[in-house]
Each structure stands twice: as structure tokens, then as C-alpha cells.
């Protein structure tokens, strides 16, 4: 029977990679939101479902929310995982 081993360096690099991913997804979400707002404002004169630019802008607005939520969820899942992997509190007596 074999066990998986991980060194501290591997865990630290994984932690920074997740933080970098969450930060990148947040930046991408804000960029997509900005593009969506710009497209909506430019194409607002003809307010109709036939206006492709307006519909794409609304799609960008909705997509930015999804990107942000997914990035935040990844960060929260990783934080919960890190919390569960920490050793037990040393103040409690071991039996």
C-alpha cells in the first residue's frame, strides 16, 4: 500500500496558484462587465430584441456575473479545503 506525500513547497505553490487564478478571474469579470456596459450604452438607441449589439452587451453583463461567481467559489472551496487539512488544535488534550 502506498501513500501520497507532499512537501511544503508543493502546497505553498498550489495556494499561490489558486489565489492568482481567483484574482485573474476577478479582473476578467470586471473587464467583461465593462465591455458589456459599453456595448449596451452604444446600442441603446434602438431598444429591441432585434438589436444584436444590445443583446450581446446584455450577454456580457450576465457572463461577467457568472465568471465572478465561479472565481469566488473556487477561492472559497480552496479555503475550506485548506482549513480542513490543518492539523488539530494543539490546545486540546489528546487521548
N, C-alpha and C positions, 0 to 999 in steps of 0.2 A: 504494500500500500504506500503510495507516495503522497506527499503533502506539497501544497503550493507555498512557496516562500517569496516574500517581497522585502526589498530593502527600503530604508527610509527615503533614499534618493528617488526611488520609483514613485512612492506615494506623494512626495512633495511636488515632483514634476507633473503628476496627474492632477493634483489640486490646482496648480497654476494654469494648466491647460484648460480645466473646466472654467476657472474664473475668466480666462481670456476668451473662451467661447461665449460665455454669458455676456461679457462686455461687447464683443463683436456683434452678437445678435441684437443687443440693445441699440447699438449705433445703426445697424442695418434697419431696424424697425423705425427709428426716427427718420432715417433718410427716405424710406418708403412712404412714411406718413407725409413728409414734406412734399414729395413728388405728387402724392395723391391730392393734397390740398391745392397745390399749384395747378394741376390738371382740372380740378373741379372749378377753381376760380376762373381759369381761362375759358372754359367751355360752359359757363353758367348762363350765357345769354339765351341759348336755345335749350330750355329745361324740358327734356323729353327723353323717353327711353330709346329713341332713335339716334340720340347724340352719343356716338361711340366714345368720344373723348371724356365726356362726363361719366359714362358708365365705367370706363377704365379707371378714372380717378376715384370713384367710389370703391371699386375693387381694390385699389391700392390702399385706401383707408382701412378697409376691412382686413386686408392681408397684413398690414402693419401691426394690428392688434394681435393677430394670430402669431406672428413672429415674436412679438414681445412676450406673450403668454408662454410660448414654448421655451424661450430662453430663460424666463423666470422659473418655470417648472424644472428645467434641467438643473439650475442652481439650487433650488430647494431640495430636490431629490439627492443631489450630491451632498448637501449639508447634512441631511438626515442620515445618510449613509456613513458619513464621517463621524457623526455623533454616536451612532450605534457601534462603530468599530473601536472607539476609545475604550481603554481598559476600565474596569470597575473603579468606583471611587475608593481611594485608599483609606479614607476615614472610617469606613465600615469594617467591623471585625470579620475576619474570615474564619469560617468554621472548619 
